[in-house]
Each structure stands twice: as structure tokens, then as C-alpha cells.
């Protein structure tokens, strides 16, 4: 059965999904560049020096509109992409778990390479592991998929579970960076050799496992499952009517979550209840939920503008970057390595919030233009082509016979 699997034939792309992917890429880099500029180990102290009006404004923009809002979007779109491909293969009686296993295996290797050679904050390897798990749920009922999505999103005790498991295994993630302080990290990144940087990235990854397993993985899995549900129910075939149907609940969610976000950031810290050891984790969990719902609102408002206003022309360029999501995601880390480390300009811990925001926006604008030019000559981005060719076990054609050729449907797109 697996040997009969071939790349899908050309089909009309759903431009709005590519716009969503491009928008997610922008938000991901705006957040990631802040961490590239100053790692978690020294971030709080580093941030205290930026007191100018423009930097305070930039920090508020990041807090209100970016942090924790784009990772859920990125994850949902990946789950949707997996389900769309699986459903196409299932309809042709060509659905093969070994095919998906191979596809996720090579994506995992790309993610591991990303961690070691470029940046420790990779999520691609996580997507590969979770993507393989999610394909097993494809045949489950909508109720089960939605229940699991809600459970993984709402479960409040991940930290406690991880603390217990790590204790049982006598595993201390914090020990991996025990020999580093902010000054030493700064030295390695700004002045150290590339090999020293590679070692630091590996240690950072291990030290950040609690965040990866206790926060990012459950959130990604929840959004994967929501994407799987949307794909199974072919929401993408009737996006315009679906967006119109959910207008009222999405507007209500936006109002409620923004009220809580403002209270959490600017009001609650002035009250003792905010520091209560029992209540604070729930305040933080509610903030995470608010950010997730705000991310979903972003998707809704973009869709509404796309179908109901003349602003579509402003959104359309995003689709070029979205069609090369994996390539552009990895390119952002290459640019980050060149900007901040000793292999490039050694700008680590020199940029202010307003500067990182400006640089991320400029880089993404470049990626939009580059992607448009690339796709006028090639069918896929370079990393998309590599991943696809490895999956199908042969080098697929990449050049276009005509510049006006319609791009092929993206399979399991990031």
C-alpha cells in the first residue's frame, strides 16, 4: 500500500490558510527574537535597563499583542495541515501510518539539527513527535478529539506532574546550566567559538525541558487536536460561512480576554492576592488561556477582513511567506545566529525592545519579498522540497515549467 503513495496532484490552494501561516511566522519571530537577544537565564535583569518611552511602548505591544498568542496559531495550522493530507490519502485508500512515520521522522531530524546548529528554542522536533501521535486519533470521533483538545489546554497541574516524575528519575534540568550565569552566557554567545555555542544550545535545551514538556507540548497538542477537528470536518471548504457563523462568540471572547489581560498585567500586581502561592498559578493559567483565545481571535478577524472588506490586498502578501513556512522559520534562526552570536555581528544583549520589534518586522518583510520571488521560479521552498523528497524517497521536481503555474497543495504544512 505504502509504495503506491505519490505526491498529490496540483490543486487550487486555499490562500487564506497561507495568509494565516505567514501571519503566524511574523508573530513567532517577533517573540523569538526577544529570546535570541537575551536568554531566559538573564532576561529579567536585562529588561530592566530599557526605560525610555518608546521601549516601554514596545514592551506593552509585545505583552498585549504577541506573547503566547502565536505559538497556538502555529500549532493549530500544523494540526490542520496534517489532517488535510491524511484525509486526502484516506479518500484514495492510500493512508499509511508508516508514511506519516517517515514524514515526522525527517521533520524531527530537521528540528534536532535546528537546535544544535542554530537555536535551542526549536519547536519543529516537538511538532514531529506530537504530529505522529495525532495521526493515530484521526479515526476517533469529533467528541473525543474536542474533549482531548480541551483537556490538554485546561489541565492545571503539569508543573506538579513533571516535578514528581523528574524527582522519581532523579533528573534535575536546572543542573545543565549550573556552571553558567548571565555573564558567562553573554561571553559564549558574543565571543565564544561556534562549538562553544553549539554546546550551550544543547545545555539550554535540556535546562528548558520543564517549559517544553509542561507548557509548550500540552498547548501544542491541544491546538493540534483542534486543527485535526477542523480538518476532519472540512471547515476549510466553507471558511467564509464558518467565520460568519462564529462572529458573536469570537467578539465576546476578545472582549473578555482583553479585560482580563489588562487586569493581569496592570492591576492585579498591585494587590497581595496576586502573590498568593495558592492562587497565583491559576491567575497565570487564566492569562495563558486568554492569550490562546486572543490568538484564535486573530485568525477570525483576519478571515473576516479577508472576506468582508477591501483590506484583502494588504493581507495577500503574507501568503508568500506562508507557502514557505518551514524554510522561513529556519531562516529566522539563521538570521538570529548571524545577528547575535560571534559567527556574525555579536549583538547579543544589545538591542532594546523597540529595536528587536523593528528588526523582526523588517526581516519578515524581506521574507515576504524573497518568498514571492522564489515561488515564481520554484514549486516549493528549499526546506519544503527537501522534507517532501525525503518523505517520498525520491528527488521531486522543484522548478516550474511556467511562472504562472499554480502552486501544489501543501501537505502537512507548518
C-alpha positions as semicolon CSV with decimal commas, in nm:
position;residue;x (nm);y (nm);z (nm)
1;X;0,000;0,000;0,000
2;X;0,271;0,249;0,101
3;X;0,460;0,204;-0,227
4;X;0,158;0,337;-0,414
5;X;0,172;0,673;-0,234
6;X;0,265;0,958;-0,463
7;X;0,269;1,335;-0,418
8;X;-0,077;1,481;-0,461
9;X;-0,164;1,634;-0,793
10;X;-0,195;2,008;-0,835
11;X;-0,499;2,161;-0,675
12;X;-0,616;2,509;-0,600
13;X;-0,461;2,640;-0,282
14;X;-0,664;2,799;-0,008
15;X;-0,494;3,139;0,004
16;X;-0,635;3,233;0,343
17;X;-0,460;2,937;0,509
18;X;-0,130;3,056;0,364
19;X;-0,205;3,407;0,490
20;X;-0,260;3,257;0,835
21;X;0,075;3,076;0,817
22;X;0,253;3,393;0,711
23;X;0,091;3,589;0,992
24;X;0,195;3,320;1,242
25;X;0,554;3,336;1,116
26;X;0,565;3,711;1,178
27;X;0,439;3,674;1,534
28;X;0,669;3,379;1,609
29;X;0,977;3,577;1,509
30;X;0,871;3,890;1,697
31;X;0,863;3,677;2,014
32;X;1,165;3,457;1,935
33;X;1,398;3,746;1,859
34;X;1,343;3,877;2,213
35;X;1,471;3,544;2,350
36;X;1,756;3,533;2,095
37;X;1,859;3,879;2,216
38;X;1,860;3,770;2,581
39;X;1,804;3,414;2,704
40;X;1,566;3,323;2,987
41;X;1,865;3,298;3,225
42;X;1,925;3,673;3,221
43;X;1,612;3,814;3,059
44;X;1,451;3,980;3,362
45;X;1,766;4,167;3,464
46;X;1,845;4,265;3,107
47;X;1,495;4,405;3,051
48;X;1,515;4,646;3,348
49;X;1,751;4,884;3,167
50;X;1,505;4,981;2,893
51;X;1,310;5,268;3,046
52;X;1,263;5,508;2,752
53;X;0,912;5,586;2,634
54;X;0,948;5,406;2,302
55;X;1,088;5,093;2,465
56;X;0,816;5,089;2,730
57;X;0,561;5,122;2,450
58;X;0,725;4,840;2,253
59;X;0,719;4,618;2,562
60;X;0,348;4,686;2,610
61;X;0,285;4,599;2,245
62;X;0,469;4,269;2,293
63;X;0,282;4,189;2,615
64;X;-0,063;4,277;2,481
65;X;-0,044;4,152;2,124
66;X;0,235;3,895;2,083
67;X;0,346;3,687;2,382
68;X;0,187;3,337;2,390
69;X;-0,054;3,419;2,108
70;X;0,129;3,296;1,800
71;X;0,260;2,959;1,914
72;X;-0,101;2,830;1,945
73;X;-0,178;2,962;1,594
74;X;0,133;2,795;1,450
75;X;0,039;2,468;1,622
76;X;-0,324;2,473;1,512
77;X;-0,224;2,528;1,149
78;X;0,019;2,237;1,164
79;X;-0,250;2,005;1,301
80;X;-0,487;2,125;1,030
81;X;-0,222;2,057;0,764
82;X;-0,167;1,702;0,889
83;X;-0,539;1,625;0,888
84;X;-0,589;1,771;0,540
85;X;-0,316;1,549;0,397
86;X;-0,433;1,241;0,586
87;X;-0,789;1,287;0,466
88;X;-0,673;1,317;0,104
89;X;-0,478;0,992;0,134
90;X;-0,760;0,820;0,318
91;X;-1,006;0,914;0,041
92;X;-0,770;0,747;-0,209
93;X;-0,727;0,442;0,019
94;X;-0,357;0,527;0,045
95;X;-0,341;0,631;0,410
96;X;-0,031;0,472;0,565
97;X;0,098;0,516;0,917
98;X;0,448;0,428;0,800
99;X;0,425;0,716;0,551
100;X;0,341;0,959;0,830
101;X;0,605;0,799;1,050
102;X;0,869;0,866;0,788
103;X;0,740;1,220;0,733
104;X;0,752;1,302;1,104
105;X;1,088;1,127;1,147
106;X;1,257;1,353;0,893
107;X;1,085;1,659;1,041
108;X;1,220;1,552;1,381
109;X;1,573;1,533;1,240
110;X;1,533;1,882;1,093
111;X;1,426;2,006;1,436
112;X;1,721;1,843;1,614
113;X;1,959;1,999;1,362
114;X;1,790;2,332;1,422
115;X;1,851;2,302;1,798
116;X;2,218;2,212;1,768
117;X;2,332;2,429;1,480
118;X;2,107;2,736;1,501
119;X;1,887;2,792;1,808
120;X;1,777;2,593;2,112
121;X;1,420;2,725;2,100
122;X;1,310;2,493;1,819
123;X;0,952;2,361;1,813
124;X;0,974;2,158;1,489
125;X;1,101;1,844;1,665
126;X;0,812;1,877;1,911
127;X;0,565;1,909;1,625
128;X;0,708;1,593;1,469
129;X;0,655;1,388;1,785
130;X;0,308;1,525;1,851
131;X;0,212;1,502;1,485
132;X;0,281;1,130;1,484
133;X;0,060;1,088;1,791
134;X;-0,222;1,297;1,646
135;X;-0,242;1,087;1,328
136;X;-0,340;0,793;1,548
137;X;-0,651;0,987;1,653
138;X;-0,768;1,061;1,300
139;X;-1,038;0,794;1,309
140;X;-1,168;0,895;1,653
141;X;-1,498;1,077;1,695
142;X;-1,529;1,454;1,699
143;X;-1,635;1,443;2,064
144;X;-1,321;1,256;2,170
145;X;-1,092;1,487;1,972
146;X;-1,254;1,802;2,112
147;X;-1,255;1,661;2,465
148;X;-0,884;1,582;2,447
149;X;-0,811;1,925;2,299
150;X;-0,990;2,093;2,589
151;X;-0,834;1,863;2,848
152;X;-0,476;1,928;2,739
153;X;-0,547;2,302;2,728
154;X;-0,719;2,328;3,067
155;X;-0,530;2,075;3,282
156;X;-0,370;2,290;3,556
157;X;-0,112;2,059;3,716
158;X;0,158;1,999;3,455
159;X;0,429;2,151;3,675
160;X;0,339;1,926;3,966
161;X;0,335;1,615;3,746
162;X;0,673;1,699;3,595
163;X;0,822;1,777;3,938
164;X;0,707;1,435;4,060
165;X;0,836;1,249;3,753
166;X;1,170;1,429;3,750
167;X;1,208;1,352;4,120
168;X;1,140;0,983;4,061
169;X;1,403;0,980;3,784
170;X;1,647;1,186;3,991
171;X;1,661;1,426;3,698
172;X;1,738;1,795;3,755
173;X;1,708;2,005;3,436
174;X;1,849;2,310;3,614
175;X;2,181;2,132;3,665
176;X;2,268;2,158;3,295
177;X;2,330;2,532;3,324
178;X;2,463;2,526;3,681
179;X;2,804;2,644;3,563
180;X;2,661;2,941;3,375
181;X;2,548;3,284;3,484
182;X;2,432;3,574;3,267
183;X;2,788;3,698;3,215
184;X;2,918;3,359;3,102
185;X;2,627;3,308;2,861
186;X;2,698;3,655;2,721
187;X;3,067;3,566;2,674
188;X;2,996;3,238;2,495
189;X;2,740;3,388;2,258
190;X;2,924;3,713;2,186
191;X;3,286;3,596;2,189
192;X;3,293;3,217;2,208
193;X;3,359;2,974;1,925
194;X;3,081;2,817;1,724
195;X;3,147;2,485;1,903
196;X;3,104;2,656;2,241
197;X;2,775;2,797;2,113
198;X;2,665;2,451;1,997
199;X;2,735;2,308;2,343
200;X;2,547;2,596;2,509
201;X;2,244;2,538;2,283
202;X;2,234;2,170;2,382
203;X;2,257;2,259;2,753
204;X;1,992;2,531;2,717
205;X;1,758;2,282;2,554
206;X;1,798;2,035;2,841
207;X;1,755;2,309;3,102
208;X;1,436;2,427;2,932
209;X;1,273;2,082;2,927
210;X;1,024;2,177;3,204
211;X;0,891;2,461;2,987
212;X;0,891;2,240;2,677
213;X;0,711;1,948;2,840
214;X;0,499;2,134;3,094
215;X;0,386;2,428;2,884
216;X;0,463;2,414;2,512
217;X;0,389;2,046;2,448
218;X;0,040;2,038;2,609
219;X;-0,052;2,367;2,441
220;X;0,072;2,244;2,104
221;X;-0,111;1,912;2,144
222;X;-0,434;2,090;2,230
223;X;-0,408;2,309;1,921
224;X;-0,303;2,011;1,704
225;X;-0,622;1,835;1,807
226;X;-0,832;2,142;1,738
227;X;-0,670;2,163;1,394
228;X;-0,741;1,792;1,345
229;X;-1,107;1,850;1,432
230;X;-1,133;2,141;1,187
231;X;-0,966;1,934;0,917
232;X;-1,182;1,628;0,973
233;X;-1,491;1,842;0,939
234;X;-1,353;2,014;0,629
235;X;-1,401;2,362;0,772
236;X;-1,156;2,488;0,509
237;X;-1,417;2,415;0,238
238;X;-1,659;2,667;0,389
239;X;-1,435;2,915;0,569
240;X;-1,639;3,220;0,478
241;X;-1,966;3,087;0,620
242;X;-1,791;2,939;0,924
243;X;-1,623;3,272;1,004
244;X;-1,960;3,444;0,974
245;X;-2,126;3,184;1,198
246;X;-1,883;3,226;1,490
247;X;-1,875;3,606;1,481
248;X;-2,062;3,669;1,807
249;X;-1,871;3,421;2,030
250;X;-1,536;3,539;1,892
251;X;-1,616;3,904;1,965
252;X;-1,728;3,816;2,318
253;X;-1,409;3,614;2,374
254;X;-1,196;3,904;2,253
255;X;-1,361;4,148;2,493
256;X;-1,347;3,917;2,796
257;X;-0,989;3,802;2,740
258;X;-0,860;4,154;2,684
259;X;-1,027;4,278;3,001
260;X;-0,856;4,002;3,197
261;X;-0,523;4,059;3,023
262;X;-0,525;4,428;3,120
263;X;-0,621;4,342;3,478
264;X;-0,348;4,077;3,500
265;X;-0,073;4,300;3,362
266;X;-0,158;4,638;3,511
267;X;-0,398;4,597;3,806
268;X;-0,351;4,263;3,988
269;X;0,025;4,312;4,058
270;X;-0,070;4,596;4,296
271;X;-0,271;4,361;4,519
272;X;-0,149;4,099;4,764
273;X;-0,377;3,832;4,619
274;X;-0,158;3,831;4,307
275;X;0,135;3,695;4,509
276;X;-0,067;3,429;4,693
277;X;0,110;3,095;4,639
278;X;-0,218;2,908;4,602
279;X;-0,392;3,149;4,367
280;X;-0,107;3,279;4,150
281;X;-0,080;2,962;3,934
282;X;-0,449;2,997;3,847
283;X;-0,407;3,364;3,760
284;X;-0,123;3,265;3,526
285;X;-0,325;2,979;3,376
286;X;-0,613;3,216;3,308
287;X;-0,367;3,452;3,138
288;X;-0,242;3,170;2,915
289;X;-0,600;3,084;2,821
290;X;-0,666;3,449;2,745
291;X;-0,364;3,457;2,515
292;X;-0,472;3,138;2,336
293;X;-0,821;3,272;2,277
294;X;-0,675;3,601;2,157
295;X;-0,465;3,407;1,907
296;X;-0,778;3,235;1,778
297;X;-0,945;3,575;1,757
298;X;-0,658;3,693;1,536
299;X;-0,740;3,413;1,293
300;X;-1,107;3,504;1,299
301;X;-1,055;3,878;1,243
302;X;-0,811;3,815;0,956
303;X;-1,067;3,583;0,797
304;X;-1,344;3,836;0,845
305;X;-1,135;4,113;0,689
306;X;-1,041;3,879;0,404
307;X;-1,399;3,801;0,309
308;X;-1,582;4,119;0,404
309;X;-1,358;4,419;0,340
310;X;-1,136;4,576;0,079
311;X;-0,831;4,520;0,302
312;X;-0,768;4,183;0,142
313;X;-0,492;4,337;-0,070
314;X;-0,296;4,422;0,247
315;X;-0,319;4,063;0,371
316;X;-0,242;3,882;0,046
317;X;0,139;3,931;0,056
318;X;0,150;3,722;0,375
319;X;0,062;3,414;0,173
320;X;0,402;3,412;0,001
321;X;0,586;3,366;0,332
322;X;0,320;3,117;0,447
323;X;0,380;2,889;0,149
324;X;0,741;2,853;0,264
325;X;0,671;2,831;0,637
326;X;0,938;2,574;0,726
327;X;1,207;2,747;0,519
328;X;1,124;3,088;0,664
329;X;1,103;2,957;1,021
330;X;1,454;2,813;0,995
331;X;1,580;3,122;0,808
332;X;1,473;3,337;1,102
333;X;1,705;3,135;1,326
334;X;1,991;3,170;1,075
335;X;1,940;3,547;1,081
336;X;1,923;3,541;1,462
337;X;2,250;3,347;1,480
338;X;2,419;3,598;1,250
339;X;2,283;3,898;1,437
340;X;2,350;3,793;1,794
341;X;2,638;3,544;1,803
342;X;3,012;3,552;1,744
343;X;2,971;3,400;1,397
344;X;2,809;3,727;1,292
345;X;2,767;4,070;1,448
346;X;2,779;3,977;1,821
347;X;2,477;4,190;1,909
348;X;2,359;3,965;2,194
349;X;2,207;4,169;2,478
350;X;2,247;4,500;2,294
351;X;1,905;4,550;2,136
352;X;1,619;4,727;2,310
353;X;1,255;4,608;2,284
354;X;1,180;4,867;2,017
355;X;1,484;4,757;1,817
356;X;1,401;4,385;1,828
357;X;1,045;4,463;1,722
358;X;1,168;4,676;1,432
359;X;1,428;4,420;1,320
360;X;1,176;4,133;1,332
361;X;0,930;4,331;1,120
362;X;1,200;4,423;0,868
363;X;1,324;4,064;0,843
364;X;0,973;3,936;0,786
365;X;0,913;4,196;0,514
366;X;1,228;4,067;0,344
367;X;1,099;3,709;0,377
368;X;0,772;3,803;0,209
369;X;0,958;3,952;-0,089
370;X;1,210;3,668;-0,105
371;X;0,935;3,405;-0,089
372;X;0,737;3,571;-0,367
373;X;1,045;3,578;-0,590
374;X;1,143;3,219;-0,507
375;X;0,794;3,080;-0,573
376;X;0,780;3,248;-0,911
377;X;1,053;3,005;-1,022
378;X;1,013;2,705;-0,791
379;X;0,722;2,489;-0,674
380;X;0,834;2,467;-0,311
381;X;1,063;2,639;-0,067
382;X;1,403;2,466;-0,036
383;X;1,332;2,304;0,302
384;X;0,979;2,208;0,196
385;X;1,128;2,040;-0,111
386;X;1,388;1,854;0,097
387;X;1,131;1,735;0,351
388;X;0,891;1,631;0,078
389;X;1,159;1,447;-0,123
390;X;1,280;1,257;0,183
391;X;0,921;1,161;0,262
392;X;0,856;1,022;-0,087
393;X;1,207;0,870;-0,108
394;X;1,297;1,043;-0,432
395;X;1,407;1,385;-0,556
396;X;1,090;1,558;-0,670
397;X;1,086;1,821;-0,946
398;X;1,121;2,167;-0,796
399;X;1,141;2,409;-1,090
400;X;0,833;2,545;-1,260
401;X;0,757;2,488;-1,625
402;X;0,572;2,820;-1,621
403;X;0,588;3,118;-1,387
404;X;0,208;3,124;-1,379
405;X;0,182;2,763;-1,271
406;X;-0,046;2,719;-0,969
407;X;0,147;2,600;-0,661
408;X;0,074;2,246;-0,549
409;X;-0,127;2,185;-0,237
410;X;0,093;2,187;0,069
411;X;0,098;1,860;0,259
412;X;0,123;1,876;0,636
413;X;0,246;2,233;0,610
414;X;0,396;2,414;0,903
